Amino acid sequence: MNCCNDIGTCTQGRDCPIRKQRAQEANEAFMKLHRGADDPYDDFAASVKGLIALVCVATGVAMIAFAFWGK
């Protein structure tokens, strides 16, 4: 059973088995591409850690500046 024409376009709409196979392959490729970003908590935790590090560095620089030039 062939439901595609000579150039590979499906002629039977959504019921074409070749069209279903191509859609499944596209879905699997999309899922493989986006497997690295599964847990949004990891991004949030990294952002909070970065913010804490920035606050610590800024506080340290301010303390050193007050030690040299403070009154």
Helices and strands as residue ranges (DSSP letters): G 13-15, H 17-33, G 35-37, H 40-69
